[in-house]
Amino acid sequence: MPRFTRRHFLSQLTCLAGLGIARPMTATRLFFPQPPPSDLFPLSLAEWSLHRTLQSGKLTNLGFPDEARRLGFSGVEYVNSFFKQHAKDRGYLGELRRRCEQAGVQSLLIMCDGEGYLGDPDSGKRAQAIENHRKWIGAASFLGCHSIRVNAHSDGTRGVQQHLAADGLRRLTEIGAAEGVSVIVENHGGWSSDGSWLADVIREVDHPMCGTLPDFGNFHNDGGVFDRYEGVRLMMPFAKAVSAKSHDFDDQGEEKHTDYARMLKIVVDAGYRGWIGVEYEGSSMSEEEGILATKRLIEKVRTKMLAEQK
């Protein structure tokens, strides 16, 4: 797969900005590595899929690239909590990068938690949260990741939270843009789990390097359930990554909570041709079994999609 250099990315972004045509909804398709047309989308592995194994000490973050390759993946999505003390450790990050190169996997993004609320109503705490994420932008740049995933938590009414989150995201995105690293938001609690709210936030940020990471689960709004298919549809115009969340499977290998054929059609119909990350979060089977079950399901749907295109 061709890989754009960060210098190439920034030069194109500068040219487009000068022409006034750099837009959030086209950022993924213009700038990030695309799979060959015959493949629709490549599959990556979200590190959280192995959180029980990692927390038990049976696997380390440094061993994650090899494990991902063993399971048949060519891209990896890190979780910062599994190497939190090494965000600025270039020796450690260099070893992680070397292991990715040896395994033949690409570092795609870092999911960042526990660094404060980017939409905190306290301006001082919001500024601190922005600063706390800076080191992960540096780590992502060093590893060759295209993005960091952040949370858009805030406090207050829907409208107030939207403006506060947009402010924090915009300021952090400007920091990331200087290093060629995008800032993406997942539907991951609070108002961010309302697809329409999150889409409005990204529109307000109005920066080509601030986008979304639609997760097939994690949807609700104001105490109720927000339709997951509608949520993903609303988030896809700004998507720079996609998280294929799974929990349980039936005897036919279908995910019990998400119609993958329907969901992946929404993704593809939006024009997205980037990576799709497998994120198994169930407990009814082992992590490896759940990861492979999710992978097989996506591959089955993808094969059918490709056949229908012929």
Secondary structure as UniProt FT lines:
FT   HELIX           6..19
FT   HELIX           24..26
FT   HELIX           27..31
FT   HELIX           37..39
FT   STRAND          43..46
FT   HELIX           47..50
FT   HELIX           51..56
FT   HELIX           61..63
FT   HELIX           64..70
FT   TURN            71..72
FT   STRAND          75..79
FT   HELIX           80..82
FT   HELIX           84..86
FT   TURN            87..88
FT   HELIX           90..103
FT   STRAND          106..111
FT   HELIX           123..143
FT   STRAND          147..150
FT   HELIX           158..177
FT   TURN            178..180
FT   STRAND          182..186
FT   HELIX           190..193
FT   HELIX           195..205
FT   TURN            208..209
FT   STRAND          210..213
FT   TURN            222..223
FT   HELIX           228..235
FT   HELIX           236..238
FT   STRAND          242..246
FT   TURN            251..252
FT   HELIX           260..269
FT   TURN            270..271
FT   STRAND          276..280
FT   HELIX           287..309
//
